Amino acid sequence: MSQEIEAAAGDALGGFLRFGRHKAEALPLGTPCANCATPLQGPWCYRCGQLGEDFHRSIWKLIVEVFEGLLHFDGRVWRTLPDLFRRPAKLTRDYLEGHRAPQVPPFRLFLVVLVLIFFAGSLGGQSIISSTTVVTDDHGRVLSVKKDSLETMSASDKDQVKAAINEELAKPGKTLTAAGTHWLLQQSAKVLDDPERFKLVMEQWSERFAFLLLPLAAGLLSLIFVPRKQVFVFDHTIFSLHSLSATGLMFAVASLFSGVTSDASYVILWAAPVHLFFHMRGVYGTSVPGTLARMTLLFIGSSIGLAIIMTGLVAVGLSGMGS
């Protein structure tokens, strides 16, 4: 996983560790701040903001503090996750109404879920990239294609794929320019020759592109609910963070068990639209027909947005194969 997401998630979780700090490590009042030498009047330096704490302690104490911080985080998790799935509308409304202390902040939850998705995908053996095995007749015409992993394709299959791509791009009516066609064929050949590199590039960029789901969802909701002047973009953003986190957790669980269930675990994703229905209706107070209509618009807009995002991701992945 990319260092950016890991760092962001670590920073999101890091704030919880302060709750596990022992008073014994806090510097006495009046002790000069190690950064600016200002006498401390509390746990934090009022002049530069640095934490007034002695960090020279044993590794065992540090491990204990980490677990204490995680336990504190888990305490909020066990209050947040049940509401996220059983009463998502209440969770979102509570946050919007200011009852925020008992729950995990939505953006922190979203960051952690992103990390879990890619971690579960790696454990579940899901490959970011796949290709096709082309089946042709005696005259070279393509009869069918079968999904396959690039890492397991034989040399003859790769040659068939290259030939099929070349034939498809050569058909009349294609809008690609000659330079674009040459670049696409060149980069596709590099992917077939070095699938591991393409997999690494796609994994790195997919984690970054995943952040685009948030502005996409919040933007679509803003358009769908534009007649409601009392609902702001901030409200849509919090709703999107909770909704995406719930769907992401479902996807993470499905990915984790996909290897042992032959992808049957992905049936859990059928619960996502049901969750969205009750979540949207509860937060926005829409009628049943109104909720279904808005969900339809959201699905259409999300499909178009995801298609654009995936196109951009593939383009960036192909560019990462070098010129």
N, C-alpha and C positions, 0 to 999 in steps of 0.2 A: 504494500500500500504506500501511496505517496507520503512523503514526509510532511507535506503541508497539512493534510487532513489529520495525521497522527498528532502533529504539534497543536493544531486547533482543538482537537478533542482532549488532549492532555491539559491544555490551558483551561478548557471548560471544566474539567474535573478537578483541576488543581485548586480552585477556590474552595472546594469542600474540605481540603486537608487542613485548613486553618482551624477547623472546629476540633481537631484532635490534638491541638498544641497543648503541651503541659505547661502549667504555670511555672514550674521549676526552671524552664529554659528562658522565660521572660527576663530581660535585664531589669535590675532595680531602678526605681525612679531616680532621676538625677544623673544616671550614667550617660556619658557623652555618646551621642549617636556615632556609630562607626563610619557613617558616610559624611556627615557635615559637622560633627562635634557639638551639636546642640544638645543641651541636657534634656533627657527624656522626661516627659510628663505623663506618659501613658504607654500603651503597647506599640503605638506607632509614633514616629517622629513628626511633630506638627509642622516642621519646616520643610523637610524633603520628602516625607511620606514613607521612609524606609521602615520596615518592621524591626522593632527593638527586641531581638531575640538572639540568644547564643546558639549558633549552629554547630558548635564543637561538641558533639556527643556521639555515643557509640552507634554502630550500625544497627544493633538490636533495637535501640530506642527509636531510630528512624523507621525501622520496619514496623514497630508497634504503632507509631503515629500514622503511617500509611494505612494500616488496616483499620485504625480508628476512624480515619477520614473516609475510607471506603464504606465502613459500616454506617457512618452518618449519611453518606450518599445513598446507601441502600435503604435507609429508613425513609428517605423521601421517595425513592423509587417504588417501594412497596405501597406507598400511598398514591403515587401517580399512575403506575401501570394499570391497576384495577380500574380506575376511573377512565383511563385512556381507551379501554375496550368496553367496559360496561356502561359508563356514563360519560362519553366524550364531550357531549354538549355542556354538561355541568363543569367539567374540567376547564373548558375554554371560557365559559361564562365567568367562573370563579377568577380566572386570571385577569380577564378584562375588567372585572369589577374590583380588582385590587387585592383579592385573597390569594397572594402569590407565595407566601413563605412556606406553606406545607407541601408545595409541589416542585418538581424539578423545572427550572426555567426552560421554556419551549425550545429555544435555540440550542441550549446545551444538550437537551434530549435529542434533537435532530442531528447534531454532530455525532453523538455517540451511536445513534442508529445507523448513520452512514458507515461508520467504522465496522459495526457489527455485520452489515450487509456484505461488505467486501471480505471480511474475515470468514463469515459463514460460507460465502461462495468459494473461497480458496479451500476450506476444509471439505466442502461437499463435492469437490472435484469438478466444478462447473468451469468450463473454458470460456474466456471472454470471446474468443474467436472460433469460428467454425466455417467450413466451406462446403463445397458440394462435390460429390463423385458423379461424373457425367457418364450416362449410359447411352451409347450410340448404336445405330444399325450398321449394316455393311457398307452403306454409302456415306457414312460419317454424319448422318443427321441425328440430332439429339432426340432421344426417346424419353428420357426421364433423368431426374437428378436426385441424389440422396444426400441428406445432411451428413457431414463427416467432420472430424477434427483435422485441422491442417497438419498437426503433429503426426497423425497416423496415416496420412495419405501416401500412397506409393508414388514412385517417380512417374509411372505411366498415367496414373490418375491426375497428377499435377499437369502433365503434358496435355491431357484431354481438357482439363479446365482452362489452360492457357488458350488452346485452340477454340474452345467454346466462347471464351471472352472475346477473342479476336474476331470470330465470326459474327457475334452479336453486335459488336461496335462497328463492324463494317457494313451492316445493313443500312439501306437508304432511309432517310427520314430522321437520322440521329442528329441531335442539336449540338453535339460536342464538336469543338473545333479540332483541326488536325493536331495542333499543339496539345490540346487537352486530352485528345485520344492517345497520343504518344505517351504523355505523362502518366495517364491512368494505366495503360498497358505496362509501362516500365515499372511503376510502383507495385502493381499487382503481381508481376513476375518476382519482384523482390520479396513480397509477402510469402509467396509460394516457396521461395528458396530459403527464407529465414523466418519461419512462423513464430519462433520463440521471441525474436526481437519485436515483431508486430504485436504479439500478445502483451509483452511488457509495456510497450508504448500505449496500447489501448487501455490497459489497466490503470496506468498512471493518469491518463487524460480522462478516463471515465469517472474517476473520483472527483476531478475538478468540474467536469461537466454536470455531475450530479447536483451541484449547488444551483444550477440553472432551473431545477425543478421548483425551487421556492419562488423566485420572481415570476415564473410561468404560472404557477397556481394562484398566487396572490393577484397577479395582473388580470387573469381571467375572471376571478371572483369580483374584482373591482368593476370590470365591464358588465358582468352579469347582474350585479346588484347596484348599478349606477343610479337607478331611480331613488335608492334609499340614501338620502342625504345625511341621516344620522349614523350611518355606518362608514367607518373610515378605512384607509388602506392598512393601518396598524391592526385593526380588527381582523381583516382578511388574512394578514400575515400570520397572526397567532393561530387562527383557524387552520391555515395551510400547514404550519409547523406541526400541529397536533395530528392532523389528518395524514400528512406524509410520514410522520413517525410511526403511526399505527400501521399503515400499509407497509412501510419499510420493515417493521418487526415481523409482520406476516411473511414477507418475502425472505427475510433472513432465516426464519424457521424452516420455510419450504426448501431453501437452498441447502441448509445444513443437513436435512434428511433426504435430499433428492438422490444421493448416491445409494441409499439402502432401500428406497421405495420406488426406484425406477421412474422418478419424476412425478409419482402419484401424490407426493406431498404438496405439490403446487395447487391442489384442489382447495387448499386453505385460502387462496387468493380470491375465491368466489365470495368470501365474506367481506372483502374490501368495499364493494358497492353498497352492501347492506349497512356497513359501518358508516359510510359516507352519507347515506340517506338519513339515518337517525342523528348523525352529527350535525348535518346541515340544517335539518328541520328544527332541531333543538336550539341551535345557536341563533339562527335567523328568524325563527318563528314562521316559516313558510307553510303553506298548505301542502297536502300530499301531491296534488297535480303540479303545484308550483315547484315543489322540491324535485319531482321527477323531470320536469321541463328544464330546470336549471342544471340538473345532473347531466341531462342529454347535451346541453350546450357546453358544459364543462368537459364532457367526454370528447366532443368534436374538436373543441379548441385544444385540449390536451394532446389528442392524436396528431393534430397538425404541428403543434409545438414540439412534440417528441420526435416527429419525423424530421423536423429541421435540426433539432439537437443531435440526433443520431447521424444525420448527414454530415453535420459539422464535425462530429467525433470521428467518423470514418475518414473524412478529409484530412483532419489533423493527424490521425494515425498513419495514413499513407504518407503524409509529408514527413513524419518522423522516421521513415525508412531511409531517408537520405536522398540527395539529388543524383 
